Amino acid sequence: MRMTRMIGCIFGLSLVLISTQTGWTDSALPASDSLVAHLPEGAVATLEFSNLAPLIERIETSPALRELLSSPQWSDALKLDPVQKALGFKSLAEGQLGMSLWQFAKTYFGDRIVLGIYPPTQPGSPPDGVLILRVKDAASLATLRGRLTPLLPLAGDKIRLSARDDGGHTVTMEDGNQAVIRDQWIVISKQKPLLDRTLQSLAIPAASGDSVATSAEWKQMATQLGTDHDVQFFLNMTRLTGLVGHRLIPPKLDNGVVSLLLGGYLELAAGSPYVGSTLDIRDNHFELRSTVAGNPGHLDAAHQPFVLEGDPAPRADVPATKNPLNGFSITRDFSAWYRNREWLLEASLLPGFDKFETGLATFLPGRDFGEDVLPLLGNRLTLVTAPQSFAHLRGTPGVQLPGIALLLDLAKPAEANDVLSLVFQTIVLVSNLQAMQENRQPFVLSSETYRNTQVAFAKYVKQPEGPTLPISYNFQPASARVGDRYVIATNVEMCHQLIDIMHNEAIAPAADQPTRVEGVRDVYFDLSPTVAADLLELNSQVLHAQNLQQGKSQEQSVQELQALLKLLRQLTPVSFSSTRFADRWQLEFQGGWK
């Protein structure tokens, strides 16, 4: 059956819910246990929601929702006809229900819901499915019955209600879906055998020995991820691969960035028995995870660039700069990935690498990128951004960009320093050629010693002045080598910050270093919405000018920007990470609100 129809059936059932006093035991399953234990064996995927009532309550009372409902965007939406009709339906429904839709959702969807997806019984048909919904208080169904039974005749032949011998009731929908309602339970399916097996499992818990929860794939996921989550998704890769007859993830990817970031995870997923995802929401924080099982060390030779070993293995970390906007770090054997690109990427992407090397020849004449340059670099690349003070100017650019710094680990520090210094000098030279064409001040190369580190940087002979300087004046390139790391920054300020951090890390006692958790983080990205809001506000005049060109009024532009700034400042930093363990690979996305 189609999942959208199945979920829609829940709302249709609110017209015919009838409570009984005998039947399935209410204590058949503890509230903290997964309802997957009652799904018949053979499901390709499951999706379970647990204890949603507190989450619905937090959403209903959240400052973010209040901000949305008071925003100009919501005021504009209220003028739309579909929104007006929806609000009209909301008023009618709440009047008939005797409660708000928020309270209705908390009462009837706030305990546990699980959806199982099964292979279709007929080739070419949509997948079959079964949905189990548990209501915490069976008496609430009786109350709802009294309010909605008078509306049942309005449904005509589209909904038929019949009593069951076991004391429950069956609701038959026009599209063939059947729902059985009894005590705290609602079970929906279009396939009667699937429905009957589920009902048997609920009536006699011991009969659920052939449930999804007893499969090897589910047990492995439950061991590695646990089952006590607000939302949990399970995809049986073993069963799904067998059904389609071939691996689901192609051996060669059609996107080089995706390959570099997630190539190892995806290759492990192709042979994993399952893909599991969980969502946990706390008072002001959420964590979304996706995990695949297997030993990353057993990947084939082409994918070994994603599995770095060593003592200790390099870890993707972002330096703690002052007031950071965002950071990004990745650990890979970049040289080996580049050599193996024919095995990792589709052939249509390979000519792009040739063009890249041709363009790079401007900066590194006479050197082969794959053979002469990449082997000099280490296995970690880090990028950080943060607002800058524009100390190199007597004024500010009209568009104020954050400072950016690239931090490279070096496998051969002395040789790499020479090559990267040449790249830096060429960047300054190219910038000066553009300056002549754009009639702006050129750079001169200079250097200084900062904390016993030689810093090369570009400076203006005469500092540019003015409140709205061209965007190019955001940049004052700087570079330095600190031990086995090399930094290239868009301004001296960022370069100094990173030198401070690397020097402090070098002299910090071991006890002061952060404790390493199990597993090796190989990708990390974070972003501060608050700092992003500050940068947007600094550039508000530019944003307003763009909105005016698009036909918006000044008042509308100001209101929209203020609403966006308020929303961003309600959020805490978000982060994404990829962590490799001995028996699995895990992606994690985290964020929160104030």
GIGI-V528705 format. One record per run of one state. SS is the DSSP state (hx for helix, st for strand, lp for the rest). FROM is the first residue (numbers start at 1). TO is the last residue. If there is no record, write none. Layout:
SS,FROM,TO  SS,FROM,TO
This chain:
lp,1,2  hx,3,13  lp,14,34  hx,35,38  lp,39,39  st,40,40  lp,41,42  st,43,50  lp,51,51  hx,52,61  lp,62,62  hx,63,69  lp,70,71  hx,72,77  lp,78,80  hx,81,97  lp,98,100  hx,101,109  lp,110,111  st,112,118  lp,119,127  st,128,134  lp,135,138  hx,139,158  st,159,163  lp,164,168  st,169,173  lp,174,177  st,178,182  lp,183,184  st,185,189  lp,190,191  hx,192,203  lp,204,204  hx,205,210  st,211,211  hx,212,214  lp,215,215  hx,216,225  lp,226,230  st,231,236  hx,237,244  lp,245,252  st,253,253  lp,254,255  hx,256,271  lp,272,273  st,274,281  lp,282,284  st,285,293  lp,294,295  hx,296,298  lp,299,300  hx,301,306  lp,307,323  st,324,331  lp,332,333  hx,334,339  lp,340,340  hx,341,344  st,345,345  lp,346,346  hx,347,360  lp,361,368  hx,369,376  st,377,386  lp,387,393  st,394,397  lp,398,402  st,403,410  lp,411,412  hx,413,438  lp,439,442  st,443,450  lp,451,452  st,453,460  lp,461,464  st,465,469  lp,470,470  hx,471,474  lp,475,477  st,478,482  lp,483,484  st,485,489  lp,490,491  hx,492,507  lp,508,509  hx,510,512  lp,513,519  st,520,527  lp,528,528  hx,529,538  lp,539,539  hx,540,549  lp,550,553  hx,554,569  lp,570,570  st,571,580  lp,581,583  st,584,593  lp,594,594
